[in-house]
Amino acid sequence: MKKMLAMLLAVVLAGSFAGVCALAYSITTDTHLTGEAYDADGDSVVGDYNFAFGDKVSADFVPAGKKIYIEIGDGTNFLNDGDTTHNVSADELADSGEFNFRLDRDKNGSLLDSVKLVTKNLDGSGRKNYIEIKLKETTRTEERKVTFDVYFKARHADDGDRWESGDIANTRFELWVDNPVEDGDYADIEAGQNVVFNPISNERNTISWGADDDVACLEFEADDDSRKFYAKLSTKIDRDIYEEYGDPVNAELFFRTFVGSPSIDSTSRATLTLYNPWNDCYDWYGSRYRDVRPRDVHIYLVDSDGYLEDLTDRMTYADEDDTEAGIDGWKIRVRSLGTYVISDRDLELDWGGIEEAPPIEKTEETPPPAPKPGPAPAPTGSHDAVGVSVMLAVASATAFALTRKRR
């Protein structure tokens, strides 16, 4: 028995030693990159984001919510011998039959939406392999350092001995992620833009949002310790609200969402102006195709649970001479910004946007007669069997006890 245990232990130790030796021969090298980085439009961002390529890839500023593409080169060398015939191309690294592509998140990895291996024609010179890094949007007003590793791991050994199974080509990333900042007492911000506004304390500050058309304006007297705030205004449609409130009454809705519902540090309540979206409804021939009377318009605030609060009676309509953009609109005094819905008609909130169905009338009916009791079920003998089994078990136990005593 001792000999068998000794042999088994020797086999286990030999296997462990072989595994350690195999791991010891695995190579980790740097993934060769070309030093190019692009945005989703194919424009180089190496200078804009201050990218540096060396033993790691670093950038001093990368906007939150953006996609960036890092180009993979053809010079990855697992042998590190300087022999270009041993180089592994970008196409070979991107071949899922040869290498696994992996992401290892580190500090503030939650800001990474995804990291993928993609093939695109970004610079117009043909399709190439890139590491696509997609960052999440954030309402934070301070920069954060994001670190992670991206690596290629060999699935098996190369027939030409350029790499062995388990060899790794790695790239370390260190990116400083932040939102663009607008400083000063006036900012003209495009709707949908991720941006932070840094007001001037003890001064009157103004923000205008728009794109093709002016959308909204905020005016406030900043206090003596005013803080930066996330100032993104989205005009994206909320389909759930449209279906629940707008469609049942055939309403046209416009959405003004201040992402993150920022608070405004001001000496008194700020003035928010929502411009009239029907102010410039003209066709190609210069004729108005939609004429919505301001008195028919209703404006609602969306609460945290998605319900609407009617603000119409708290809004003041101002003509073009009394607004920053020279466009008619509705004004309201606020401490913080939220999500607003502008409707061309009453959304009938008492019904939640949907008419209630009429109640079902109840009628008295004669209850059906109770069923007659049927004949009692025939005995099956199961109770007798149970009794016999119990008696046999008792007799068996007694006999066993007597036998033990005789011994």
Stockholm file with secondary structure:
# STOCKHOLM 1.0

chainA/1-407         MKKMLAMLLAVVLAGSFAGVCALAYSITTDTHLTGEAYDADGDSVVGDYNFAFGDKVSADFVPAGKKIYIEIGDGTNFLNDGDTTHNVSADELADSGEFNFRLDRDKNGSLLDSVKLVTKNLDGSGRKNYIEIKLKETTRTEERKVTFDVYFKARHADDGDRWESGDIANTRFELWVDNPVEDGDYADIEAGQNVVFNPISNERNTISWGADDDVACLEFEADDDSRKFYAKLSTKIDRDIYEEYGDPVNAELFFRTFVGSPSIDSTSRATLTLYNPWNDCYDWYGSRYRDVRPRDVHIYLVDSDGYLEDLTDRMTYADEDDTEAGIDGWKIRVRSLGTYVISDRDLELDWGGIEEAPPIEKTEETPPPAPKPGPAPAPTGSHDAVGVSVMLAVASATAFALTRKRR
#=GR chainA/1-407 SS CHHHHHHHHHHHHHHHHHHHHHHHTCCEEECCEEEEEEETTSCBCTTTTTEEESSSEEEEEEETTCEEEEEECSCBCSSCSSCGGGCBCHHHHTCTTTEEEEEEECTTGGGEEEEEEEEECCSSSCCEEEEEEEECCCCCSSCEEEEEEEEEEESSCCTTSSCCTTCEEEEEEEEEEECCEEESSEEEEETTCCCEEECCTTSEEEEEEESSSEEEEEEEEBCTTCCCEECCEECCCCHHHIIIIIGGGTCCEEEEEETTCCBCCBSSCEEEEEECTTTTCBCTTSCBSCCCCGGGCEEEEECTTSCEEECGGGCEEECGGGSTTSCCEEEEEESBCCEEEEESSCCCGGGTTSCCCCCCCCCCCCCCCCCCCCCCCCCCSHHHHHHHHHHHHHHHHHHHHHHHHHC
#=GC SS_cons         CHHHHHHHHHHHHHHHHHHHHHHHTCCEEECCEEEEEEETTSCBCTTTTTEEESSSEEEEEEETTCEEEEEECSCBCSSCSSCGGGCBCHHHHTCTTTEEEEEEECTTGGGEEEEEEEEECCSSSCCEEEEEEEECCCCCSSCEEEEEEEEEEESSCCTTSSCCTTCEEEEEEEEEEECCEEESSEEEEETTCCCEEECCTTSEEEEEEESSSEEEEEEEEBCTTCCCEECCEECCCCHHHIIIIIGGGTCCEEEEEETTCCBCCBSSCEEEEEECTTTTCBCTTSCBSCCCCGGGCEEEEECTTSCEEECGGGCEEECGGGSTTSCCEEEEEESBCCEEEEESSCCCGGGTTSCCCCCCCCCCCCCCCCCCCCCCCCCCSHHHHHHHHHHHHHHHHHHHHHHHHHC
//
